[in-house]
């Protein structure tokens, strides 16, 4: 018997932690008050913001149609285009951009928080730039390093670095300099395997002009590294920090002068790494033409704020309506189910933060709908409990039978809903995907709420006293 009380306490602790994590403002304000009054140093509960979509935060939505008429592998071409544009918008500093392939030849780009449409279009439409850089000599590196040091000292003193003579020199790479060999000469990059070691390699194919330039570049850099950059960043995450940035450097050593326009990049790389490099090289060398966006939509931050406020009000009203219905029709069990529903809301919002889920209007719609669906299981259980009580069974037995006999219906109905959510998520557009994902997540959590939390509440609070007050049931 004591076990149910331990589980009940665990549920309450989970509910409190989830609620504070979902909305920590009141808790942290209370901590500040106590710290001020009592001279304590209590820490704040960690705060993590919700990720808002473009329709709530405001921003720009662009749709491009790619020209695939000259491309045989359309799937690979669109994947390469998506990778390039995603890297560009990340460099642009956009928070939580969404770049998705729609259909076979369209690309949707959502840039939350961006208000300058023309700048976004110009940034996305640029041709990816692939370059091969050779190592600088010590004499060439030192002036750049000196200028970088000079600018760092000036920044530390709060001086305006733009007034320093030739300050732009500090923007150059102190260790590598561009060569005349760029991605426009590369026709194809493929993954091959060494016939002796069976390790993956990357084979490069240049056109006739690129073959001559490549021969000159490799001829003067024998036993020296040749760095490969795409859009100013390394083509691979070499330092293992989970992102590709200017701290990464892929610079294989040149073994000998290479003629004929063919080259092979070797090294200790996995199959996934080799395919990643080849994909980025191909996307930089042969970008798919996209032209101007075929549609664009701008959502102002004010409109997004209004939409968010109305969505929250709708969610609160919906929750209140469900609670009133449950209490009126099912009395005390309905009250316990309503408490479980509040815990469900707290847990769901906390999980939205943890994953994190990008909240859009459609996503909030799915969440609001899941609030109503969350009590479906309770209604089936309570209806079955009524039948068992009318049949003359004791209350404890009626509760057990209610859950046991209602479970097949609950399982089948929610499983069917999850199938529909899966179809919508994998087939529909991004707008519907947000609805499908939040609804599916809400259904899964609601099963835990109805079957587990509500049952624990009934076991703890509905005892022998209820035999004398069955009108409450």
Phi, psi and omega in degrees: 000326182293337183298322182295329179287324176296317178295321179299316178296320178298321178296317179297317178298316178299318181297316181296314180296318180295318180296317180293320179294322180293322180214087187275002187301311182295319180297313181292327175294321177294321177297317178298320180296314180294319179298323180287318184283321186257359183059035176273174177229048180293139182279157174284154171286136183304133179257137178221121186286156171286145177272115182263139177283178184298323184287345177256326182268339188089155180152204186235136174240124182235143176235127181246149173245121184275148175269102182256016184294332182258013184245130179275316179264089186289324180297314179294323180295317180291324177295318178296320178298317179298317180298317183295313182291323177298320178294323181293314182291331174294320177293332180288346178087021180284136179276123177053057176289155177236116179239114186227146175275130178243121183070222182253336187222016180241148181231126178259129181236116179247126185237087179297140177084351181273131180247339180271096185293315184298320179294321179296317180296318180295320181294320182287323186281355179294148177284130177304140185245116178255132181221154177244118184251141177257159185289137176281156171281166179298325179293327179281328183285323188299315179301324180291316178298321178296319181291322176299317179296321180296319180290323177297319178295322180292320178296321179297331180270358180079020181274159177280111185289338181290347178270355178280138183297133177055040182294338181296341180300329182292346180279348182280156176288120184287347187246339179226148178233147182294147171254177179283356181271118180231178184294342182291345178266350182273126181263328182197147173231126182229154178268126176234175182232137178298132184290341182263309184266344182063020176276147181291143175227165179243120181263128180253140178233118178257158173283183186298317178294318180295328179296320180293315180295318181297322178297318179295316182294313180290328180296326181265003181232032179296133183065023176234156180284149175235108186278143181242124181236146173233122184057036177080002179234159178299153183278358183210149175284096185270337183261006171070026180266008175085005178213158180259119181212188185288353175279344179276151179208121174249109187223083177290149178282141176277123182277321179199173179294131185250121178242166177092351176087003178246140178216159179230125175268121180245167179155176180275086183228150178278172177298319180296320179295315180298316179295323178296316179296313181299319180298316182289324176296316179295319181292330177280326183280322183233069180293143177283132180290133180239335180066207180279153179296140180279343174206149177214146181220133179243128177245118180289153180297331179292315178297320178297320179295319178296317179298319179296317180297317180294324179295318179294320178297318179298319179296319180294315179298318179297319179295317180297318181297318179295319180297315180298316179300313183296319181291319182292319186271331185237004170055236187294315174300325176295324176296316178296321177296326178292321175296318177298326179293320177297320176296321177302316180298316180297315180295318181297314180296323178296319179292324175303323178286321185290322189299309349269159177261131176283112185277121175237177178299319179293322178296318177294324176299318177296322179293317179297318178296323180293334177297316178293320180289339183294335181264357178303315181297320179296321180297316178297318181294313183292323178297320179291324177298319179301316180298319181292321179293319178295332179284357175095009181280153177296159187298315180299318178294321180296322178295313180299314181293325179299315179291318184294314185282336180276341185302315180303318178294318179297314181300311184293317182294317180288327177295320177297319178297320179294326177296315178298318178299319180296318178297314179298320183293318186271344184250323188280178179283174184299327181298315180284330180301319179298319177297313183296319184291313181292325178293316180297317179296320178296322179297315181297317180290326180295327176298318177297319182294313185286314186281324187260303186292312181299321180296318178298319179297317179296318180295326183279316191261338181262104182239209183296332181301330183291340178296331180268351181228056183293344177297337177286346182259000000 
